[in-house]
Amino acid sequence: MSAHTDTPPSVPRRSAVRSLLRLWPYVRPVRWFLVASTSAALVASGAALVVPLVLGRIVDGPVAHHDTAALWPLAGLLLLLGVAEAGLFGLRRWLVARPLARVERTLRRDLYGRLQRLPISFHDRWASGQLLSRATSDLYTLRLFLAFVLVFLVVNTAAFLAGVGIMFSLDWRLGLILVLPVGPLVVLCSSFESRYSTAARRAQDQIGDLATVVEESVLGIRILKAFGRHRSMARRFRAQAHELRSTELHKARLLADLWAVIVGLPEIALGTALCVGCVQVAHGHLSAGTLVAFLSTALALRWPVESLGWLLAYSNEAATAADRLFEVLDTPEAEQQDAARTTPDRPARAFSGDGDGDRDRDGDGDGDGGQRDGIRFTGVRFRYPDAPADTPDLLRGVDLHIRAGETMALVGATGSGKTTLTALLPRLYDTTAGRVTVDGTDVRDLPRHELRARVAVAFEEPTLFSASVRENVLMGAPDAGPQALERALDTAQAGFVRSLPDGVDTQVGEQGLSLSGGQRQRLALARAVVGAPDFLVLDDPLSALDVHTEALVEAALRQVLAGTTALVVAHRPSTVLLADRVALLADGRIAAVGTHHELLESCPAYRELMSGEPAGLVPEGSITR
């Protein structure tokens, strides 16, 4: 199986507005909170714009006429406006804090749920750090956009338009001077948006790559230290961190250029308006209070104008985060892929291998229609989706019948496809052609939850979670009781858990690394057998055990295997002896089937695999069925 850690290819860049509008289904339940928050901010901004008018009235009234008594009501009004502005902005934050935390939680829940339901082939293609960055930094970016940026895009735009209206009402000539930079700013912002969005996407993908390096370093710290490779991993980390730094600096330069113009042009216009206004006041064409009100209004608009660069930049970051999020959410789930493939002639399509359809290949007369037909692989072909086009299929027409109640050992050289074949039974992957049936039913015709309730798996690499021993084992059968748990632990010879500090409630730590490899493998085996499954798949389940423990596990495992239909990947004769029959997988096909002793006598390839004795090609007639 090939696993890729490259960054998934970027989708074609879409409109930032269109990308952000995809968040509407999540925002709709809290839309009135956003409306209320925006309204509070609008009223607060309105209060701020009234302040210059009051200042103009003070200059032309109490100040010009030296009327101290008339000053106090206007000063009180300024104080009231200031308090109202501060209170309304505080109310704005309070209104959206809890609702938008719910939006973020819903997005994270949907993303996590989709990741759990996506097929294994998806996870093979995507680096874990890329998915982690989407679930953390990207969702935080979206929440901040909704809580702050979106609101102030509306509020600052409205404040700018209202302020321009006030300035034109005070003096249209001065107002015209201040709006002249708007044209160049619109052109500049349009150019900035396209360049910044590209840089933002590159930076967020690089953050995902860097998260992958950190995760691999933490999970593989024992390997890095054991081989003294922490320096080479550090160099890799520094190289990727340097790339991210370069991208972030490029973003900063783009933003700096934009801010220089956004701040510079209005300042030049404001200075020009100040000079022109002073000349008008000197010639008696404009009152000093009106000029003060005009300039105070212009200064009040500095934040809405200067924030434009940051708001545009963050909006592009949020649009990129939305694109990255929906790349995952738009990926069809396994069930959706099944529905897309389902057609009225499904039975005919279900088997497209090189064999002869439903004919009994083993000659045992069981057929496919019986209630207890065991497991059948019929004309199964498989290739990984990312395999080069000029390479042959990994499995090239596998035909194998595991009778009900039988244990079949599957052997073959490294890389022959044994693990891949076992992954087809619980539908971790789907066949490229042919079909797999359990008790006569195509596994693709069974709901996945039902199939996986009947098929239990113990993988070669035991994976444990940051949970207790009990929780890890009962993942195989959540409804199993204490007696079933004890039986499973006894079968797997996992009695060591009773000497742990909290027994079966002991936390095993991330990846179960607080346990030895053999202990982890025994817990994984207990997880597979705890639910007494109808079908059991064991991928070299005893590889990490010492000889004494292996013998004990084998003795207990025989009792479990006697009551189920099992496929066991084996590399050692001791494991092979657990099986009723053995199948040899070679060149993508089943080359021989028989008991261990039959194959030792009749199949040189099997004899070489088991003993290391050199052998030539498998002679004609050596296949035993």
N, C-alpha and C positions, 0 to 999 in steps of 0.2 A: 504494500500500500504506500502510495506517495502522499506526503503531507507537505504543503507549501506554506511558507511564512511570508511570502511577498505581499506587498500592499495590493489589495484588489484594484483592478483598473478603475479609474475615475469615470463617472458617467459624464456625458456631454453637459457642459454648463448651461443651466436654465436661468430664466429670469429670477432675480432675487425675490421679487414680489410673489411670483408663482410658487416658488419653493416655500416661502413663509406662509402662504395661504393654505398650504396643506396641513398646517397645525390647527385650522379652524375646528375640526371635529373635537379636538381636545380642549380648545378654548371656549367653545360654545356653552358648556355648563356653567362657566364662571364669567360669562360675557358681561353680566350686569355689574359685577364687582369691578371689572375693567372700566366699564362706562362710568361708574360712580367715582373711581379713582381718577380717571381722566377729567371728569367734570370738576372734581375738587381742585385738581392742578390748574385747570383753565380759570376757575374763579380766583385762585391764588395769583396766577399770572396777571389776571385783570386788575387785581388789587395793586400789584406792583406797577402797572401802567397808569394807575390813577395818581400815584405818588408824584410824578413830574408835573401833572396839572395842578395839584395842590401847591407844589413848590412855586410854580409860576404865579399862582394867585397870591401867595405870601409875598413874593418880590414886588408884584405890581400893586399890592394892597398895603398891608401893615408896614412893610419895609419902606416902600416909596412914600407913604404918608406918616411914617413914624408913629403908627398907631399900635402901641403895645397891647392894648386890650383886645384888639381884633386878632392878634397873633395866636392867643392861647387856644381858641376853638380849632383853628387850622392845625396847630401843633398836636392837639389831641386827636384830630382826624388822622394825621400821619402815624401816630402811635397805634391807633386802632387798625389802620391798614397793615402796619407791620406785624402786629399780633395775629391778625386774620390770615395773612400770608403764611406765617410760620405754622399756625394751627392747621391750615388746610393742607399744607405739604406733609405734615405729620399724619393727618387723616388719610391722605393718599397712600402712604406706605402701609398703614394699618389695614386698609381695605383689601390690598392685593397680597399681603404676605401669606396668609393661610390658604386662600384659594389657589394661588400659583404654586404653592408647595404641593397641593393635591394634583395639579396638572403635571408637575414633574414626577410625582410618584406614579401617576397613571402611565406616563410615557415610559418610565423605567420598568414598570410591571409588564407593559405590552412588549417592550424590547426583550426583556428576559424570557417572557413566555414564548415569543417567536423563536428565540435562540434554542429553547428546549425542544421545539417542535420541528425545527429545520432538519433536513436529512444530514447524515454523516458527511456526505460529499461536500456540503456547504462548509462544514467546519474543517474539512481537509484543505480547502482553498484559502481560508481566511486565517490570518494570524490572530492569536488570542489578544494581543495588545491592541489591535485595531478595534476589536469588539469591546474591549475594556474601556478604551478612550471614548467610544460612542456612548457607553452606559454611564460615564462619569462626566468628563469635561464638556462633551457636546450637550448633554442634557442641562448642565449648569449654565452653559452659554444661552440656551433657549429660554431658560427660566428668567435669567437676567434681562434678556431682550423683551420678554413679555411684561416683566415687572417695571422696567425703567425705560428702555430705549423706545419701545412702541408707544408708550404714553407720551414721552417727550417729543417724539417725532410729530405727534398730533398737536401737543400743547405749544411747542416752540414755533411750529408753522403758524398756528392761530395767533400766537402772541406777535410774531413778526408782521403778519398781515394787519392786525389791529394797530400795532405800533406805527406802521407805515401810514395807515389811515389817519392816526392822530397827528403825525408829523405833517402830512399834506394839509390837514385842517388848520394847523397852526401857521404854516407858510409853505405854499406849494413849490416855490423856487428852491428853498433849502431841502425840501423833501425829494425833489427831483435829483439833486446832487447826491443824496445818500442812496438812491435806488439805482444809480448808474452802474455800480459794480455787479448787480444781480445777473446780468447777461453773461459776463465772463465766468462768474462763479458757477452757473448752471452748466456751461460747457466743460469747465474743469472737473466738476463733480461727476459728470457722465463718463469722462475719460478715466477718472480715478476709480469708479465703481468696477469697470471691467478689469483693470489691472490688479486691483486689490483683491477681488474675488478669487482670481487665479492663485495669488500668493497665499491667501487665507486657506484655500483647499490644500495647497502643498504643505503648509505648516501643520494643519490638523492631521493629515496623513502621516507626516513625520513624527508627530507626537505619538500616534499609534504605534509606529515602528519602534520608537524609543521605549514605549511601555512594554513591547514584546521583549526587548533585550533585557530590561529590568526583571521582568517576570521569569524569563529563562535563567537569568543569573541567580535569582533567589531559589527557584526550584532545583536548579542544578548545582547549588553551592558545594555539595560534597564532591561532585566530579571536578569542579574547577579547582578546589583546594587539593584534592588527591593528585591531580595531574599538574598542579602548579600553573594553571591556565588563567588565573584571575587577572594577570596583567594583559594577556591577549584579549580577554573579554572587556577589560577596561579600555583598551585601545579601540575596540569596536564601538563601545559606548561613547567614547569621546568623539570618534569620527561622526557618528550619527547625531550627537549633540551639537557638533560643529555645523553640520548641515542645517539643523533646526535653527541654530543661532543665526546663520547667514540668511535664512528665509525670514526670520523675525526682524532682522535688521533691515532687510529689503522692505518689509511691511512698514517699519518705522520711518524709513526714508520717504516712502510714498505718502505716509500720513503727515510727515513733517513738511513736505512740499505743499500738500493741500492746506495745512494749517497756516503756513507762511502767507499764502495768497488769501485765505479766508480771513485772517486777522489783518493782513497788510492793506488790502484794498478798502475795507470799511474804515480803517483808521485814516487813510489818506482822504477818503470822502468826508469823514467826520471833521478832520482838520480844515478841509476846504470850506465845509459848511460853517464852521466856527468863524473863519476869517470873513466870509461873506456876511454872516449874521452880525458880526461886530460892526462892519461897515454900515449895514442897514440901521442898527441901533444908533450909531453915531450921526446918521443923517435923519434920524427921526422917523424912518419908515417901519420900524419894528420896535416893540416895547422890550425892555430888559427882561421882564417876566416871561414874555413869550419865548425869547431866546433861551432862557433858563429851562423852561418847560420842554422846548424842542430838544436841546442838548441832553437833558436828563432822560427824555424818552429814547433818544438815540443810544445813550449809555445803557439804558435798561435792556436794549435789544442786543447788546454785545454777546450775552450768554446764548440766546437763541441762535445767533449767527455763528459764533465761534464753536458752539457745540455741534454744528452741522457736520464737520469733518469726523468727529468721534462717533456721532450717531450713524453716519453712513458706513463708517468702517465696521462698527459693531453689528449693524444690520447685515452686512456682507458675511461677517463671521457667523451670525445666526442662520443665514440662508445656507451657508456651507454646512453647518451643523445639522440643519434639517435635511439637506440632501444626503448626508452620511447616515443619518438615522433611518430615513426612508429607503435607502439602499438595502438595509436589512429587513425592514418591515414589509417591503414590496416583494421580497423573495418568497416564492410560493412554498407553503408548508408541504410536508410529505403527503398529507391527505389531499391537499389541493392538486398536487402533481398526479396523484392517483386518479382523481376525478377527471382531470384533463386527458388522461390516457384511456379512460373507460369509454368503450364504444359498444354498440349492440352486438358486435361479433367478438366480444372479449374472449370467449373460450377458444376460438380459432386463433386469435392473436396471442393468447397466453403462451402457446407453445410454438416457437419459431426456430427450434434447434434443428440439428441435422439428423434427428432420429426418426422414429416411426410412430410418433404421437403417443396414444395411450396404451400401446401394446405392452404386455407384461415383459419387461426386459430381463428379469431375473429367472423367469421360468418357474416361479413358485406358485403361480396361479392365484395370487392374492388380488391382482387387479387394482384399479384406482377407486373403485366404488365402495369398498368395504368400510365398515365403521372403524376398524382397527387395522389400518394399512401401514402404520408407521410413517417413516419419512422417505420421500422419493425425490431424487434429483433427476430430471428428465431433459436430456439435451441441453444442459445448462452451459451457457456461454457468458463470459463476463470480461469487461475491460473497464478500467477506471476512466472517468470522463476526460481527465487531463492527460491520458496516455498519448504519446506521439502517434500520428495517423499511420506511420509506416511500420508500427510494431504489431505483432500478433496479439490476439486476445490472451489474457492470463489464463482463463478457463476456456477450453475449446471443445465443448461437447461432453460434459460430465453426466454419466448415467450411473446412478447408485440407488439401491433400495436398502433401507435399514428397517427390518421387520419390527412390528410392534413388540415391545418388551425386550428388544435386542440391544446390545451395546456394540457399536461399531467403532473400531480404532481407525483413525485416518493418519497415514504416514506418508512421507515424501521428503525430498531434499529441501533444503532451505530455499525459500523463494518460489516454491512450486505452486503456492496458492492455497495452502491448507486453511490458514486463518481467514482468508477471503471467502472460501467456500462455506465455512461455519458461520460467517457473518450474513450469508444470504438467508439462513433459516429464520432468524428473528427480524429480517428485513432491515438490518442496518444499511444494507445496500440492496438494490433490486437487480435481478438478472438482466443482462443485455439481451439475451434470448433464452428460450427454454423456460422451464418452470420448476418450482419447488412445491411439493404438497406435503401436508401433514394429515394423516388419516383420510386421504383422498381429496382433501380440499386445498386448492391453490392458496398459498399464503397471501397472495395479493387480493384474494376475495374475503379475507378475514380482517375485521377492524384491527388496527395495530395494537390497541390496548388489550384486546382479547388474545391476539397471537402472543404477545409478550407476557401475558399472564400464564400461558401454557408452556412457553419456552423459557428456560432459565439458562444463563450463560455465566461461565467463569473464564475470564480472559487470562492470557499468558502474563500480561503486566497487571498485577492487582492494583486497582485504584480505590483508595479509601478517602473519605471526606472528613472535614474538620467537625466531627461529631463523636458521639459515644460509640462504644463497641456495639451496644444494643441497636442503635439507630443505623449503623452501617450494615449489620447483618440483616435487620428487618426490612431493608430496602428491597430485598428479594421477595418479601411477602409481608406487607405492612400490617395485615390482620392476624398474623401468626401469634399464638400465645406463648407464654413462658416455657411450656413444655417443648413446643416446636423449636424454640430458640436453643434450649439446652440440648435437644437431640442433634441439631445442626452443628453446634459447637463440638459435641462429642464425635460426630461423624468426621469432622474436619480436624480432629485431634487438637482443638483450640482451647484445651483446658487451662492454658497459661493465663487466660483472661481473668480467672478466678483469683489469681495472685496479684492482679493489678490493684492500684490503690483503691479504686471504687468499683472493682469488679466489672460487670458488663456496662456499667454507667461511666467508666473511665473515658475521658476524651483522648482520642488517638492523635490529635494534632493534624496539621495540614498535610495532605497526601499520606497520612499514616506513617510519616517518617520517624516517629518516636518508636516504631516497632521494627523488628528485623524483617528482611525479605520473606523468610519462611513464615513468620507470624502473619504478615499481610496476606500472603497467598492462602493461608489456612482460613483466615476470616473471609476472603473472597469466595473460597469454596463453600464455607458455611452459608454465605449469602445466596449462593446458587441452589443449595439443596434445602433451605429452610422451608420453602413453600411446597415441597413434594411435587415438583412440576411434572406435567405429562411428558415433556421432552426436555432433555438436558444436553447442553453443549459445553464441553470442557476443553479449553485450549491449553494443552500441556499443563495440567493443574498441579503437578507435583514437582516441577522443575527446581524449585527453591528449597526443597525439603532434604534433610539429611536421611541417610539410609534407614535408620531406626524409625524415625517419624513417618517416612514414606511407607514402610511396611504396615504401620498401624493405621494410617489413613487408607491404604488400599484395602485392608481387611474390613474397615467400617464402610468404605465406599461401595464395596461389592453388594452390601445389603441394600443400599440406596439404588444402585444401578439395576438390581433385580426387579424393582418395581416401576421402572421408567424406560423410555426409549432414548438412547443416548448416542451421541457422536462425540468421540474423544480424540483430540489431536494428540499424538504420542510421538516421542522421540527416543524413548528408551524401552527395551524389552519388558521391563517390570510394569510399565504403564500399559503396554500392548496386551499383557496377559490379563488385564481387567476385562478385555473385550471378548465377545463371542466370536466375532470375525474381524478381519483386518482388510482395509482397502488401501491400495498403493496409488497415490496420485503422482503422475509423471507426464510431462509435456502437455499439461492442461487437460488430461483425461484420466479416468480410472484405468490403470494398467493391469491391475490384478485384484481379485477379491477371494479371500479364503481364510481359514484359521491360521494362526501364527505358524504352527508346525507344517501345514500344507504349503504355505508360501516359502518357508525356509527350504523345503525340499524341491519346489517346482519353479521358483522365481529367483534367478540370480540377482536381479536388481534389488529385490527385497532383502536377500541375504547380505548383499554388500551394505545396504543401508543399516541393517541391524548389527552387523559384526565388523564392518570395515573391510571384509574380504573382497578383493578385486573381482569384478564380473564384467562380462561383455553385455551385448544387447540382450534384451529379453527374447528368448527363442519363441517361435510359433508354438502355439498349443500350451504355453505355460500359464495362461490366465485361468484361474479357477473361480467359478461362480457358484 
